[in-house]
C-alpha cells in the first residue's frame, strides 16, 4: 500500500511495556563522502582498481573515476583509515565533502505536518510544494489532480505496473485535436496549409530511474506544473504546446523510489526478485556475497537492449550496477521501451533526468563513437545547456559517457537513439556538481534546478523545426 510522507517516521509508543521498535531505515552514521582528484591516467586506474577490489565491501562510488572530473566516494567508518591511506600513498588528493552522511540525510528533506498537508490540499487541491521531496502517493495524487482540473489538455497514460505492483503512469499534455477547441484555448496561428500526414513532434521526459536521485522526479513534476498550470498563475504554455506534445513519466522506478524513502536513502535499483536464477548457488559463493540472504533489484539504466552487459555494468545481482539476467528483465524498462517503440516517428526528443554532476550526455554508437549526425546532436546539447546556464549560471558538460567519465552500456538514451530512432536523445545529470550535496540536494534547490532545466527543454523544442 502506498503511503504519503505524513506516515514517515511515526513516533513509537511511549508505553514501558512496549519499547520502541528498531528503525527499519539503514543508518549511515559516520559514513564520509570523499572527493578525489585524479590528475593523471594512472591515478584514475588506481581508483578503478580500488572500485573493483572493493566490491561488496560497503564502498559506494557516487561518481565514476574519471580524468575529466573529480570522483566522489562514500566510505563506511570501518574503512576510512584504509581508504585515506590508500589515496595518500598513491598521491591522490582528496577532500572530505560530508563528515557524517546520516546528519546530512536528516537535514535534506523538511517535514510536512498533517495540518500543513490539509491546508495545502484545501488551498491548491494537492499536497505538492516543490520545496521538499514527496512520496509516490503524493505524486500520483498530483497527476490525478492535473487530469481532473485540466482534462482538455491532460491525459493519464497507464504504462503497466512495477515489480511490486505500483502503477507506472505517464502524463500526456497536448492541445485538443479539435481546431475549435484549440482556438478557444489560445491557438492563434493555425497554418492555412498543412500536410494531411503532418504529425506534431512529441517530447518524452522521465525521472526517477535511479531511486536515490530524488531531484529528478521533483523536476519532472515541476515541469508538468509549469506546462499545465503555469508558474505564478500564468496558465498553460499554449505556445509551447502548439509546437510539441509532451509525455512525462515522473517516476520510472516507483518501487525503488519508495524504498529509498522508507528503508535506505541510497537505494538505487528496482526491487525485482529473480527466484528462477539457475546460478544462485554459484553467485552465493562469491566472497563479497557471503552473509547476504538475497540480492534484490536491477539498475534500470543498464537494463536496456543496447550493448547490454558490456561496460560499467555487472552480472553480480548484489552490485548497484547489476544489468539484470537479460535485457528488459524489468517491467519498468520494458513498459517504457514498448511505449517509445509504439510512438516511433512521433517522439523527436528523449530526455532522461538523473543526478548528479551537471552533465548532458549524448548517445554513442556501437563503436562508442559519436553519431554521424553528431554535429546537430552536439549542437543541440550545447544550445540547451547554454539556455540553462543563462538563468543562474549553472555549467553543464556536454558529450558521450565515454568522453566525460567511463564508457557504459545498456543505457536508455543510447537505446532511444539507436533502436527507437529518436533524433535528440539525452541523459541529463542534474545538480549539483562541485557542491557538497551529491544525491542529497536540499529541497530548496528543486525549483531553481527545475526552472533552468525547463529553459533548456524549451530551447530544444523551439529548434525542432526551422523557422
N, C-alpha and C positions, 0 to 999 in steps of 0.2 A: 504493500500500500504506500502511495506517495504521501510524503509529509511536507508541510511548509516549515520555514525556519522558526516559527513560533514554538515548534516542538523540539528545537535543538536544545541540548544540554539541560533537560528538565531537572529541577532540583530533586535530590533524593529525599526520602522521608527522614525526618529527624527522630524517629522512634528509636529508643535504645535497643529494642528487641530486633530491629531490622537495620543493621549497619548499612551505610551507603555502598551500593554495588560498585565494583571496579569499572572504570570507564571503558567503553568499547573502542575508544579512539586511540590510535597509535600516538605515542608521545615522543617528541623529538627534542626533549630536554638535553642540552649540552651539545647537540649537533652544530657544527660550524660550517659556514659556507666560505670556501676559499676561492679566490680568483687568481689563477696562474697566468703568467705572461710568457709563453714560449716564443722566443725571438728568432730562433733558427730551427731548421727542419729536424735536427737530431733531438732537440728538446720536445718537439711535437711527438716524435716517435717514442720517447721515454714515457710521455703521458699516455700514448696509445697502448704501450706495453703494460703500464700500470692499470689501465682500464681493463685489459684482457685478463691480467693476473688477479685482479680484484673482483672478478665476477662472483656474486653471491656473498661477498664479504660485508655488504652494507654500504659500500661507497656508492654514491649516486652522482652521475655526471649530468649536470643541468645543461651544459653546453658542450659540444664535441670539441676535442683537442684540434686546434687549427692554427696555422701560421698567420691567418688573416685576422684573428681576433683573440681575445682573452678566453680562458677556459674556466668555467665555474664548476666546482666540485664540492659536494656535500659530504662531510666526513663525520662518522659516528664518534662519540667521545673516546672509545677504547682504541681507535685507530689514529687519533690526532697526532700523537707523538711520532709514530712511524711515518705517516704521510708527510708531515712537516720536514722530518729528517731526510726523507727521500727527495723532496723538492729542493732542499738546500744542498744536498750532496750533488745534485745534477745542475746546480746553479740556475734553477728556475725561480725567478722572482714571483712572489705572490703576496696578496693582501687578504686579511680576514674581513669579509663583507658583512657577515652576520655571526655574532658571537654565540647566540642561542636561538636556534630556529623556532623552538616552541614559543618563546616570548614574541617573536615576530608574527607567528600564526595567531596568537591571542589578540594582537592589535590590528590584524588585517581587515577584519570584517565587522563593522559596528553592529550591535544588536538592534533588533526592531521589536519593540514591545507589542503585546497583543492589542493594547489601546491604540498605538500608532498605526498598526495594520488596519484596524477597524476604521479609524479616521481616514486613512488613505483610500480604502475601498469605498467609503461613503462619498468622499470628495471626488475621486477620479474614476471609480468603478473597477479599480485593480490595485494590487499592492506594490507594483514595480516603482522603484525610486531612481535607479542608476547612480545611487550614492553608496550602494552596498551590493554584495553578491547574493542572488536569490536561489532558492531551491527549485528543482524542476517543476514541482506542483505550481508554484507561483508563475513560472514561465508559461506553462500550459494554460493557466488561467488568463494570462495576458493575451495569449493568441486567440482564445475564445472570445475575450472581450473585444479585440480588434475586429473579429469577424461579425459579431453581433452589432457593433456600433458603426461599422463601415462595410456593410455587406455588398455594396455596389462595386467595391474595388478589391475587397479581401476575400480570399477563398482558402480554407484549410485543406491541405493535401496530405492525407494519411499515406505513409510510405510502407508501413508494416509495423513490426514490433521488435524490440531488443531481445537479447538472450533471456532476460529476466521478465519479459512481458510488458515493458513500458512502451507506450506509443511513440513512434517516430513521426513527427508532424512537421511538415514544411508549410510555408505560407506563400501563396501566390498573390502578388499585388499587381494589378493591371487595370487599365481603363476599360469600361464596358465596350464590347464589340459593336453594340447598337450605337450608331452615329448620333442619334437624337440625344441619347443619354450622355454620350461623351461630350457633346457641345454644352449640355446643361452643367456638366461637371467642370467646365473650364476649357474645353477644346476650342481653339480659335483658328489654328492654321491647318485645317484639314486639306491635304493635297487634292487638287481638282482631278488630276490624272494619276492613277496608281495601278500597277500591275495586279491582276486578279490573284496571282500566286504570291503576292507580297506577304511576307511573314515578319512581323515585328521582332527584332532581336530580343533575346532574353538574357538575364544575368543570374547566375547561381552564386549564392553566398552560403557558406556553412561555418559553424563554430563548434567547439566542444568535442572535437575528435579525440583529443587528449584530455582526460578528465580533470587533471590538476590545473589546466590553463583557463582559469575562471574568467579572465578578462574577455576571452573570445565569445562565449555566449552572451556576455553583458553587452559587448559591442554589437553583436548581431541583432539583439532585441532593441537596442537603441536605434539602430538603422531602420528597423521596422517602424519604430515610433516616429522617426524623422520623416520617413516616406509616407506614412499613412496619416499621422496626426499633425505632424509639423512641429518643429521646435518652437517654443514660446507662442503656441497657439496660432501658428501661421497656416495650419491646414495642410492637406496633402500636397506633395510636389508634383502637380499635374504636368508641368513642362517636362520633367524627367520621365514621367510615366508615358508621355507621348512618344518618347524616344525608345523606351525599352520596357519589357515586362520584368518582374523580379520574382525569383524563387529563393526564399530564405529558410534555411534549416538551422535554428539557433543552437540545438544540441544534437550532434550526431551520435554521441555515446552517452545516453542518459544513465545507464546502469553505473558506469564508471564515475560519472559526474556526481551522482547521489552518494556513491561510496566515498568519494573524496570529501564530502560534507559530513558524513556520519561516522566514518571509520579511519580513514587515512588521507590526510590533506594532500599528500604527494602521490596518491594513486593515479596512474596514467592510462592503463589498458581498459579493455572491456571487462565483463565479468562472466564470460563464457567458460563452460567446463566441458572438456572432451573426455568422456568416460570410455570411448572406444579406441583410445590410442593403443596401438599394438606394442609401442616401445616404452610403455610406462615403467616396466621393470628395469630396463636399461637406463632410462633417464634418471630414475630414482637412485641409482648407484653412483651418479656423478658426485664427487665430494662436496661441491657447492650446494647440492640439493639435500644433503643429509639433514634430517630433522624437519624437513618440510613435509607436511601432511598432504598438501595438494598445491598445485600452481595454477592460478586462475588467470584467464584473460589473454587478449591479443592486442598488439599495437595496431590500431586502426590505420596508421599511416605507413605501415609496412605490409599491409594485407591485400593491396591492390595487384591485379594481374598485369604487372609491367615490371619485367626483370625481377620477379618475385624471389625473395630469399637469397639474393646475391650479396649485397653490400650494406653495411651498417644495419643488419638485421640478424636475428638469432634463431636457431632451431631449438633452443632451450626454452621450454614452457615457463620457466621461472624468471627469465630475463624480461626487462622492461620493453625491449625492442623485439620480442618474440613475434615472428611474422605469421604465426598460425600454422596448422597442419597442412593447409593448402590455400591458394588464392581465394579470396572471398569466402573464407570459412565463417566469417561473422555476418549475422543477418543485417547488421547496420551498414557495413560497406556494400554488401550485396544489394540491399534495397536502393541505396543512392546510385550505385553504378547502373542498375536497371532503369532507374528514372532518367539518368543522363543519356543512356543509350536510346531510350524511347523518344527523347526530345532532341536527338541528333539533328543538326541543321538549324535548329532554332536558338539553342543556347550558344552564345558567342563569347561569353565571359564566365570563367570559373575562378572563384576566389575562396580558398580555404583558410580561415583565420586560426592562428595558433599563437603561442607565446613561448619564449620571449627572445629578444636580441635585435629587433628592428631590422629585419632583412626581408627583401621582396624576392622570393625565389622563382626563377624562370624554369621551365621544364627542360630536360635534356634528352637526347636521342639514345638509341640502344648502345651507341658507341661512346656515351657520356659527353658527346659534343653538343654545341648549341644547334638549334634547328636552322634549316635553310632559310626560313623566314624570320630568323633570329633578329634581323635588323629591326623589323617592326615590333617583334615581341619585346626586345630590349628597350626600344624607343618608347613603347607604351608604358613599360615598367618604370622607366626613368621619368616620364611625363607624370605618371601617377604619384611617384614619391616626391617629385618637385611640388606638385599641388598640395600634397600632405605637409611638406615642410613649410609651405607658405603660411600656414596657420599659426603654428607655435615654434617652428624652427627644428622640429624633430628630424634627425638624419637617418635615412634608411640606406642600406647597401642593396644593390640590385645585381643578380647573377644566378648561376646554377648552384645547386648544393655542392657540387664538386669544386667549384671556383671559390665559394665563400666559406666552406667548412670541410666536410668529408663527403665523398660520394655515397649516395644512399639509393636503395631500390624499393619497389613496392609502394611508392608514394602516390597519393591521389592526384596531384596536379600533373604528374607525368602521364598517368593513365588517361586523364581527362583530355590531354592534348593528343596523345598518340592513338588512343583507342576510340574515344568519343568524338574526336575531331573538333574539339572546342578551341577556337583560334587563340584566344587570350586566356591562358590557364596559369594561375599563380598560387604559390603557397606563401602566406604572409605571416611572419612572426612579428607580433605587435610589441608594445612597450613591455619592460624597459630594456635599456641597452647597457649603459655604463653605470647605471644607478645601483642602489643597494637593496633592491626588492626581489629581483628574479621572478619566480612564479607568484610571489606574494605581493602583487601590485595592490596598493591601497585602493579602497573603493572611491576615494576622492579623485583618482585618475581615470575612472571609467569614462566620464563624459568628454574630457579633453582628448583621450585616446580615440573615442568613437567619432568625435567631430572631425579630427584631422584625417582619419581613415575614410570617412564618408566623403570628404573633399576629394580624396584620391579616386574613389569609386565613381563619383560624378564626372571627374575629368576623363576617365576611361569611356563612360557611356557617351559623353559629349563628342568623343572622337571615333565612335564605332562607324559612323557613316560620314563621308565627306560633305562639306558644305556648311 
